[in-house]
Amino acid sequence: KLKKRHNNAKAASLGCLPPPVLRSTNLIGNSILRESMKATKEDRGPQYVAEKLDSISPDCHTVKVPIIDYEIIVTRDPENARTLFTSPDFDISHHRQLSWMPLLGKGIFTSRGDIWKHSRALLRPQFAREMISDPQLEEHHLHNLWGQLTADATTGWTSKVDLAPLFFRFTLDTATEFIFGQSANSLLQRDGAKDLSRHFNAAKVWIDKRGALAKFYWLMNSKEFKEHCAAIHKFADGIVADRLAHPPEKSDPEKGAASRFNLLNELAKETQNPQELRNETLHVLIAGRDTTGCLLGWVVYFLARHPAVYARLRREILNQFGDRPADFRSLSQLSYLQWVINETLRVVTVIPLNERIALRDTVLPRGGGPDGKARVFVPEGTQVLIPLYAMQHRKDIWGADVEEFRPERWETYRAGWEFIPFGAGARKCLGQQFGRQEVSYVVSRFCQKYDRIENMEEGDGRIRLHHAIENRSGTGVQVRLHEARSATA
Ligand code: HEM
């Protein structure tokens, strides 16, 4: 009670007004938490948050949500997002740290303050290098993927295929090669590699549930979760130990991978601590693999549903590159391809929810009072959720056609803080360029190889946003592909 009085007085002295409150309807005060978990289970978690805010008013963008004995703030206001990602008063919450810790240990994703700075300084230079731009790496694994898609010799059509799991295997293979210098080669279906994928998927389900329960994260612990984490650690520890025992200059030059850039080699020049090497490499693997695989899947998901978009994209790619593999720089300058990627990121939000916590008593610039224009007081320790999906589906910002997939909107749209799919500020995604390059390259190669992608999904056609930290398609990416024989060798 004393704390409440103190907060009210401080809020008033700072010119703050309270935002609307979204209250649970049951006695314990957890009905909203339960509803949101149910919506997540039904693959409509991000939409639920947008609908809940709309239920107060379409003009309401910031709310306070009491849950049992604590309160969070939820905001889809770009001005608040700017403050959350740039003010030193906010950083990632301990909920995120504690949820991830058993799998990842201390590293860039789970740390704050000086430990985070150290990790960021270690990793950041690696992502600035030209060396990460290696189409050879993509091409090799792309051929493994295509090896699974045989087309009928007379009709040119492949059979119906779900590309989603193939794309996740593809990005596991490219990411492990980029990070460790040796690929999991899961597309070649070695048993061990298949296991790694399985352990990752299962461990993330546990982490996600721990994150959703916030301060009650510890309820989600089990022998099974620990076993998945142990299997992943074993994989990374084996490679790290091998690398420390055989530094690159002493390794066999005949082994091609040893001479190519890989993150572990570079990090091992800075630190020989096996624990640190395991943690940082696993952090990058987790941050980069599923996000990119998921984005790739969604891009093809929309291309299959929008033949005119695919036809235009294909025309532009063939005009510029013919059937030659494109270079990354040219792809990043191909406007229509980048619009398609932006529009995909906008409509489905690969990372649908970000968060921060107030490190001290502070304020958000908007959301308070009857018109939502006043500042909002945020007491120290309050978690603030930023539902990117809800922000990217605001009609007042994006227009009446906000629900439509329309890459052409990017011709004139200049996005600001309402479009931050890779985060922003000091903790902005390190792999944005890498992820976009990988997706651009694979999509361009698909355009060269296939002249049609047909949507083969049955059912009601509803977009199902399946939450696995990132937002993957709950119905997969079910298509068939038609080979363009004349355009490709
Ligand atoms: C489509 C692909 C991707 C999306 C949508 C994405 C999204 C994000 C977002 C939203 C954040 C910020 C989290 C926060 O604000 O707390 C982030 C951070 C990060 N991302 Fe990505 N990412 C993608 C691909 C990648 C790739 C390919 C890599 C590495 C190879 C990567 C490495 C990282 C790292 C290391 C961080 C942590 C930065 C820090 O906390 O300082 N990401 N990413």
Residues whose N, C-alpha, C, O or C-beta is under 5 A from the ligand:
A	BS01	HEM	I108 F109 R120 V284 A287 G288 T291 T292 L295 V350 I351 I420 P421 F422 G423 A426 R427 K428 C429 L430 G431 Q432 F434 G435
